């Protein structure tokens, strides 16, 4: 019985997903870079990271289109007549090209996902981690290290999935099953951890926004802007659902191997394309001039500056009081009398020092709450 071909396994849908969404990503990236130049903000780390992710996504789309053009993606597996009785032993040029395309995209996929997540984190650091010594900055740095390790681990796991027998990817199905690790389970592990990290990235800015000293209306507007990133979570969840179904069904001799490969590659490209667009949206919002966004950036940037300036002022006052205090070496050893004016003066200085100490304490508490 021929394997059923789903809509996302057809040549038309694969080509559309490989052209339309990446082109939208390129347009969004071009507008993003134009706005940076127009407002003279300069290109930041998150801009360059999303640029690299867009380039890799475009590369994956071109690779899929090439596979469709050569009937190695989204087409039925053509089994030679002499191997009809054992199709999984067939090592044809069609199967070889399908395997090479699969390996190329599986290597680009974790790199692209890692760059997108790092772009989100770099954007958060630029907006929220104003204090380089605060817990927010350290937490985001830790997340970036984790994402770097996650990306590296899955890249090399895919690269050496067949150990050093790389040819197993583009030989027969038997070679893939006997010489490689369980590729479906590896792809499922990538999908699960990808979804979990996406959820964490969406949740990170929520408590930070709620702590800001803004009106409820502006907080809601900013939360809506950041919630647009939930689109990438929906894309990763969709890929996770299809991957889980694929692994759950196990090895089915009636499955078409090219359709199975097309399934995973299609949703991988779609997820990357949608995630890139979600990463571009917070920057593109400046086209509609949302006032709440300006309040967020100005509040987060000025908050630490204000408290730091006040701290410097209070510390300067403390230094002046310390300088005005007479040194023990300068006091006259023969003058043992204490005038009423001297007593009052010392009491005033002590009161001033006590007040200054309280202000510094309150300031430190305020800084810790804002961090």
C-alpha positions in Angstrom: 0.0 0.0 0.0 1.5 3.4 -1.0 2.4 5.7 1.8 0.0 8.6 2.3 1.4 12.0 1.3 0.4 14.9 3.7 0.0 18.4 2.4 3.3 19.6 3.8 5.0 16.7 2.0 3.9 17.9 -1.5 6.3 19.8 -3.8 4.1 23.0 -3.9 4.0 23.4 -0.1 7.7 22.7 0.4 8.6 25.3 -2.3 6.2 27.9 -0.9 7.5 27.5 2.6 11.1 27.7 1.3 10.5 30.9 -0.6 7.6 33.0 0.9 8.5 33.0 4.6 12.3 33.5 4.2 11.6 36.3 1.8 9.4 38.0 4.5 12.3 37.5 6.9 14.7 39.2 4.5 12.3 42.1 4.1 11.9 42.4 7.9 15.7 42.3 8.4 16.2 45.0 5.7 13.7 47.2 7.4 15.3 46.5 10.8 18.7 47.6 9.5 17.2 50.6 7.8 15.6 51.8 11.0 18.9 51.3 12.9 20.6 53.5 10.3 17.7 56.1 10.2 17.6 56.7 13.9 21.4 56.4 14.2 21.3 53.7 16.8 24.0 51.5 15.2 23.9 47.8 14.7 23.9 45.8 18.0 24.8 42.2 18.8 21.2 41.0 18.4 21.0 42.5 14.9 24.1 40.6 13.7 22.9 37.4 15.3 19.6 37.5 13.6 21.3 38.4 10.3 23.3 35.2 10.5 20.2 33.2 11.4 18.4 34.7 8.4 21.3 33.7 6.1 21.2 30.1 7.4 17.4 29.9 7.0 17.7 31.2 3.4 20.3 28.5 2.9 18.0 25.8 4.2 15.2 27.0 2.0 17.4 27.0 -1.1 18.6 23.4 -0.2 15.0 22.2 0.0 14.1 23.8 -3.3 17.1 22.1 -4.9 15.9 18.8 -3.5 12.4 19.3 -4.9 13.8 20.3 -8.3 15.7 17.0 -8.5 12.8 15.0 -7.1 14.7 14.0 -4.0 12.4 16.0 -1.6 8.6 15.8 -1.5 8.5 13.0 -4.1 8.0 9.3 -3.7 11.0 7.0 -3.3 11.7 5.4 -6.6 12.7 1.8 -6.1 14.5 -0.1 -8.9 12.5 -3.0 -10.3 15.1 -5.6 -9.2 14.7 -4.4 -5.5 10.9 -4.3 -5.3 11.1 -7.2 -2.9 13.5 -5.3 -0.6 13.2 -1.5 -1.1 15.2 -0.6 2.0 18.3 -2.1 0.4 18.1 0.3 -2.5 21.0 2.9 -2.8 19.9 5.0 -5.7 21.0 8.5 -6.8 17.7 9.9 -5.6 18.2 8.4 -2.1 21.8 9.7 -2.1 20.8 13.3 -2.8 18.0 13.0 -0.2 20.5 11.9 2.4 22.9 14.7 1.6 20.2 17.3 1.8 19.0 15.8 5.1 22.5 16.0 6.6 23.1 19.6 5.4 19.8 20.9 6.9 20.2 18.9 10.1 23.6 20.6 10.6 22.2 24.1 9.8 19.1 23.7 12.0 20.6 23.7 15.5 23.0 26.6 14.5 20.0 28.7 13.2 17.9 28.0 16.3 20.8 28.8 18.6 21.5 32.1 16.8 17.8 33.1 17.1 17.7 32.4 20.8 21.0 34.2 21.3 19.5 37.2 19.5 16.5 37.3 21.9 18.9 37.1 24.9 21.1 39.9 23.5 18.1 42.1 23.0 17.0 41.5 26.6 20.4 42.4 27.8 20.4 45.6 25.9 16.9 46.6 27.3 16.9 45.1 30.9 20.4 44.4 32.0 21.5 48.0 32.5 23.3 47.2 35.8 26.2 44.9 34.8 26.4 43.7 38.4 22.7 42.9 38.8 21.1 39.4 38.9 19.4 40.0 35.5 22.7 40.5 33.7 24.2 37.4 35.3 21.1 35.3 34.5 21.1 36.3 30.9 24.8 35.6 30.6 24.2 32.2 32.0 21.4 31.6 29.5 23.6 32.6 26.6 26.3 30.1 27.8 23.6 27.4 28.0 22.3 28.2 24.5 25.9 28.1 23.2 26.5 24.7 24.7 23.1 23.4 23.6 23.8 24.5 20.0 27.3 23.0 20.0 26.0 19.7 21.4 23.3 19.1 18.9 25.5 20.3 16.0 28.1 17.7 16.7 25.5 15.0 17.6 24.1 15.4 14.1 27.5 15.6 12.5 28.7 12.4 14.1 25.3 10.7 14.2 26.7 7.9 12.1 30.1 8.2 13.8 32.6 8.5 11.0 30.5 6.6 8.5 29.0 9.8 6.9 28.1 7.9 3.7 25.4 6.1 5.7 23.2 9.2 5.3 23.1 8.8 1.5 23.2 5.1 1.1 20.4 2.6 1.7 17.9 2.7 4.6 19.7 -0.4 6.0 22.9 1.6 6.3 21.1 4.4 8.1 19.5 1.9 10.6 22.6 -0.1 11.3 25.5 2.4 11.2 23.8 5.5 12.8 22.3 6.3 16.2 18.5 6.5 16.4 18.2 9.6 14.4 14.5 10.0 15.1 15.1 10.0 18.9 17.9 12.6 18.4 15.6 14.8 16.4 12.9 14.4 19.1 15.4 15.5 21.8 16.3 18.6 19.7 12.6 19.4 19.4 11.8 19.0 23.1 14.7 21.1 24.4 14.0 23.6 21.6 10.4 24.1 22.8 11.4 24.3 26.5 14.0 27.0 25.8 11.6 29.0 23.7 9.1 29.0 26.5 11.8 30.2 28.9 12.8 33.0 26.5 9.2 34.2 26.3 8.7 34.2 30.1 12.0 36.0 30.9 10.9 39.6 30.2 7.4 39.3 31.8 8.4 39.9 35.5 11.0 42.5 34.5 8.3 44.5 32.7 5.8 44.2 35.6 8.4 45.7 38.0 8.8 48.9 35.9 7.3 52.1 37.2 4.8 52.5 34.3 1.1 52.9 34.0 -1.0 49.7 33.5 -1.9 50.7 30.0 1.8 51.0 29.0 2.7 47.8 30.7 0.0 45.9 28.8 1.2 47.5 25.5 4.8 46.4 26.1 3.7 42.9 27.2 1.7 42.6 23.9 4.9 43.5 22.0 7.0 40.8 23.7 4.2 38.3 23.5 4.6 38.3 19.8 7.5 36.0 20.4 4.9 33.4 21.3 4.5 32.8 17.6 8.0 31.1 17.6 6.8 28.9 20.5 3.8 27.9 18.5 6.1 26.9 15.6 8.4 24.9 17.8 5.4 23.2 19.4 4.0 22.3 16.0 7.3 20.7 15.0 7.5 18.9 18.4 4.0 17.4 17.8 4.8 16.1 14.3 8.2 14.8 15.5 6.6 13.0 18.5 4.1 11.4 16.2 6.8 10.3 13.9 8.8 8.7 16.7 5.8 7.2 18.3 4.8 5.4 15.2 8.2 3.7 15.1 9.7 2.1 12.0 7.0 1.3 9.5 7.9 -0.5 6.4 5.0 1.1 4.6 6.4 4.6 5.2 8.1 6.4 2.3 11.6 7.4 3.5 11.6 10.6 1.5 8.2 11.6 2.9 9.5 11.0 6.4 12.6 13.1 5.8 10.5 15.9 4.1 8.3 16.0 7.2 11.1 16.9 9.6 13.0 19.3 7.2 9.8 21.2 6.3 8.8 22.0 9.8 12.4 22.9 10.8 12.6 25.5 8.1 9.1 26.9 9.0 10.0 27.2 12.6 13.2 29.1 11.9 11.5 31.4 9.5 8.7 32.2 11.9 11.1 32.6 14.9 13.2 35.1 12.9 10.1 37.2 12.1 9.1 37.1 15.8 12.6 38.4 16.7 12.3 41.3 14.3 8.9 42.5 15.4 10.0 44.4 18.6 12.3 46.5 16.4 9.8 47.0 13.6 7.2 48.3 16.1 9.0 51.6 16.0 7.4 52.2 12.6 4.0 52.7 14.3 5.6 54.7 17.1 4.2 53.0 20.2 4.7 55.4 23.1 4.9 52.6 25.6 8.0 51.2 24.0 9.7 54.6 24.4 8.7 54.5 28.1 10.2 51.1 28.5 13.6 52.0 27.0 13.8 55.3 28.8 12.7 53.8 32.1 15.1 50.9 32.0 18.1 53.0 30.9 17.5 55.9 33.2 16.6 53.9 36.3 20.1 52.8 37.1 21.5 56.2 36.0 19.3 58.1 38.5 20.1 55.8 41.4 23.8 55.8 40.6 23.9 59.6 40.5 22.1 59.9 43.8 24.6 57.4 45.3 27.5 59.4 44.1 25.9 62.6 45.5 25.4 61.0 48.9 28.9 59.5 49.0 30.3 62.9 48.1 28.4 64.4 51.1 29.8 61.7 53.3 33.3 62.5 52.1 32.9 66.2 52.8 31.6 65.5 56.4 34.6 63.2 57.0 37.0 65.9 55.8 35.4 68.5 58.1 35.9 66.3 61.1 39.0 67.5 63.1 41.9 65.1 63.3 43.1 63.9 66.7 46.6 65.0 65.8 45.5 68.6 65.4 43.6 68.9 68.6 45.4 71.0 71.3 46.5 68.7 74.2 46.2 71.6 76.7 42.6 72.5 75.8 40.4 70.3 77.9 37.4 72.6 78.0 34.4 72.0 75.8 32.2 75.0 74.9 28.4 74.9 74.3 29.0 75.8 70.7 31.3 72.8 70.2 28.8 70.4 71.7 26.0 71.7 69.4 28.2 71.6 66.4 29.2 68.0 67.0 25.6 67.0 67.7 24.6 68.6 64.3 27.3 66.7 62.5 26.3 63.4 64.1 22.7 64.0 63.1 23.7 64.8 59.6 25.9 61.6 59.4 23.0 59.5 60.8 20.6 60.9 58.1 23.1 60.3 55.4 23.6 56.7 56.6 19.8 56.1 56.4 19.6 57.6 52.9 22.4 55.4 51.7 20.7 52.3 53.2 17.4 53.2 51.6 19.1 53.7 48.3 20.8 50.3 48.4 17.4 48.7 49.1 15.9 50.6 46.2 18.6 49.5 43.8 18.3 45.8 44.9 14.5 45.9 44.3 14.9 47.4 40.9 17.5 44.8 39.9 
